[in-house]
Amino acid sequence: MRLRAPSTTLRVVPLPRFAGEDPRSRPAAPFILPRLRGKGTAEGGGGGESDRPTVYQKMVKGLLAGLLLLALPATTLAAMNTDPDWPCIQRKVPELSLGQIWNGPELPQSAKNWSQDPEIPALVKELAARRVPIEEAQSQIRDFATGLPADQKNARMTMLVQGLFDYMNAERSQVISGIARYARNQLELAARLRKEASEVDAMRAKPDADANEIALRTDRLTWETRVFEERVQSLTYVCEVPTLIEQRLYALAKAISEVLSSE
């Protein structure tokens, strides 16, 4: 009786094209991720095991492919990223500056008091929500400006700019911190799966190994590797969120600038 390890085929996973991304910053080739198929099952008949990759060899191939996605920015984009643990293709910019999204006149000091305004805090949260289409959000900005008394318009619209910047910049920083934690958890999971795969292969090498236990641990290893792979792929999409927030903030600030310049 011999135990058949899960078979592995390689699957080409193209990188998603991120909004606003410079195509020249993309890696030259797609990432190769493993696809595990089948379960560990007992199989009769003769034949040796030397002509088939072991569970450990399959796991190493898959985990290294997944870790490539986590490590690529640190190796190929080192000139752009100063944080070696940053897992995204996009350059890590922990915080934005107001000048990156606002091309209007300098905001007055009073704009920083936006949280004390009776309407602006609620409006900031509504406009920042990505569930609200950007065209609808821009329309809300124009409606808000239209309803303001002439002597309040400039002061309160600049408060709105400052409020959007403070709120969305903080939201973006929280997302970036979450991405870093996510990547660290993936690295820890990869190390644990490599260790488990090595132990399973060591068990298979023993003549008195319990076939049922090997099958159970192989099935669990297959499942956890699939989870790891899905998380690696999800990370590429999560990495896009800071860029989306930045682009939305710029579009909202531009709408406010257009309202003020039309006066």
SULFENTA-V38075 format. One record per residue. N is the residue number from 1. SS is DSSP state (~ for helix, > for strand, _ for the rest). PHI is phi in whole degrees, 0 to 359 (999 if undefined). Layout:
BEGIN
<<N | SS | PHI> <N | SS | PHI>>
END
This chain:
BEGIN
<<1 | _ | 999> <2 | > | 224> <3 | > | 265> <4 | > | 266> <5 | _ | 286> <6 | _ | 302> <7 | > | 281> <8 | > | 235> <9 | > | 240> <10 | > | 263> <11 | > | 241> <12 | > | 278> <13 | > | 247> <14 | _ | 291> <15 | _ | 285> <16 | _ | 292> <17 | _ | 271> <18 | _ | 277> <19 | _ | 299> <20 | _ | 77> <21 | _ | 279> <22 | _ | 283> <23 | ~ | 304> <24 | ~ | 289> <25 | ~ | 273> <26 | _ | 281> <27 | _ | 295> <28 | _ | 288> <29 | _ | 224> <30 | _ | 288> <31 | > | 279> <32 | > | 253> <33 | > | 243> <34 | > | 278> <35 | > | 240> <36 | > | 269> <37 | > | 226> <38 | _ | 85> <39 | _ | 239> <40 | _ | 287> <41 | > | 229> <42 | > | 284> <43 | > | 220> <44 | _ | 276> <45 | _ | 103> <46 | _ | 274> <47 | _ | 105> <48 | _ | 267> <49 | _ | 263> <50 | _ | 291> <51 | _ | 269> <52 | _ | 238> <53 | _ | 299> <54 | _ | 282> <55 | ~ | 304> <56 | ~ | 298> <57 | ~ | 298> <58 | ~ | 295> <59 | ~ | 295> <60 | ~ | 300> <61 | ~ | 300> <62 | ~ | 292> <63 | ~ | 291> <64 | ~ | 295> <65 | ~ | 295> <66 | ~ | 294> <67 | ~ | 293> <68 | ~ | 302> <69 | ~ | 296> <70 | ~ | 286> <71 | ~ | 266> <72 | ~ | 304> <73 | ~ | 300> <74 | ~ | 290> <75 | ~ | 261> <76 | ~ | 269> <77 | _ | 243> <78 | _ | 299> <79 | _ | 291> <80 | _ | 262> <81 | _ | 251> <82 | _ | 264> <83 | _ | 264> <84 | _ | 293> <85 | _ | 267> <86 | _ | 287> <87 | _ | 267> <88 | _ | 265> <89 | _ | 290> <90 | _ | 294> <91 | _ | 296> <92 | _ | 279> <93 | _ | 233> <94 | _ | 303> <95 | _ | 222> <96 | _ | 267> <97 | _ | 250> <98 | ~ | 301> <99 | ~ | 296> <100 | ~ | 286> <101 | ~ | 239> <102 | _ | 235> <103 | _ | 246> <104 | _ | 272> <105 | _ | 295> <106 | _ | 300> <107 | _ | 285> <108 | _ | 289> <109 | ~ | 301> <110 | ~ | 296> <111 | ~ | 297> <112 | ~ | 289> <113 | ~ | 268> <114 | ~ | 301> <115 | ~ | 291> <116 | ~ | 268> <117 | _ | 287> <118 | _ | 290> <119 | _ | 242> <120 | ~ | 296> <121 | ~ | 304> <122 | ~ | 293> <123 | ~ | 293> <124 | ~ | 301> <125 | ~ | 297> <126 | ~ | 293> <127 | ~ | 291> <128 | ~ | 285> <129 | _ | 294> <130 | _ | 287> <131 | _ | 290> <132 | _ | 274> <133 | _ | 305> <134 | ~ | 298> <135 | ~ | 295> <136 | ~ | 293> <137 | ~ | 296> <138 | ~ | 296> <139 | ~ | 293> <140 | ~ | 297> <141 | ~ | 297> <142 | ~ | 295> <143 | ~ | 295> <144 | ~ | 297> <145 | ~ | 295> <146 | ~ | 297> <147 | _ | 277> <148 | _ | 272> <149 | _ | 300> <150 | ~ | 302> <151 | ~ | 280> <152 | ~ | 250> <153 | ~ | 302> <154 | ~ | 298> <155 | ~ | 295> <156 | ~ | 280> <157 | ~ | 290> <158 | ~ | 291> <159 | ~ | 298> <160 | ~ | 296> <161 | ~ | 301> <162 | ~ | 297> <163 | ~ | 297> <164 | ~ | 298> <165 | ~ | 296> <166 | ~ | 299> <167 | ~ | 291> <168 | ~ | 283> <169 | ~ | 294> <170 | ~ | 293> <171 | ~ | 299> <172 | ~ | 297> <173 | ~ | 296> <174 | ~ | 296> <175 | ~ | 297> <176 | ~ | 297> <177 | ~ | 296> <178 | ~ | 295> <179 | ~ | 298> <180 | ~ | 297> <181 | ~ | 296> <182 | ~ | 300> <183 | ~ | 295> <184 | ~ | 297> <185 | ~ | 296> <186 | ~ | 296> <187 | ~ | 296> <188 | ~ | 294> <189 | ~ | 295> <190 | ~ | 298> <191 | ~ | 297> <192 | ~ | 292> <193 | ~ | 291> <194 | ~ | 297> <195 | ~ | 296> <196 | ~ | 295> <197 | ~ | 296> <198 | ~ | 297> <199 | ~ | 293> <200 | ~ | 296> <201 | ~ | 294> <202 | ~ | 296> <203 | ~ | 296> <204 | ~ | 295> <205 | _ | 283> <206 | _ | 275> <207 | _ | 294> <208 | _ | 258> <209 | _ | 294> <210 | _ | 280> <211 | ~ | 298> <212 | ~ | 294> <213 | ~ | 293> <214 | ~ | 297> <215 | ~ | 297> <216 | ~ | 297> <217 | ~ | 290> <218 | ~ | 292> <219 | ~ | 299> <220 | ~ | 294> <221 | ~ | 295> <222 | ~ | 299> <223 | ~ | 296> <224 | ~ | 293> <225 | ~ | 291> <226 | ~ | 297> <227 | ~ | 299> <228 | ~ | 301> <229 | ~ | 297> <230 | ~ | 296> <231 | ~ | 292> <232 | ~ | 299> <233 | ~ | 292> <234 | ~ | 298> <235 | ~ | 299> <236 | ~ | 296> <237 | ~ | 278> <238 | ~ | 298> <239 | _ | 297> <240 | _ | 281> <241 | ~ | 301> <242 | ~ | 303> <243 | ~ | 294> <244 | ~ | 296> <245 | ~ | 297> <246 | ~ | 298> <247 | ~ | 294> <248 | ~ | 294> <249 | ~ | 300> <250 | ~ | 297> <251 | ~ | 295> <252 | ~ | 291> <253 | ~ | 297> <254 | ~ | 296> <255 | ~ | 297> <256 | ~ | 293> <257 | ~ | 300> <258 | ~ | 293> <259 | ~ | 297> <260 | ~ | 292> <261 | ~ | 285> <262 | _ | 278> <263 | _ | 288>>
END
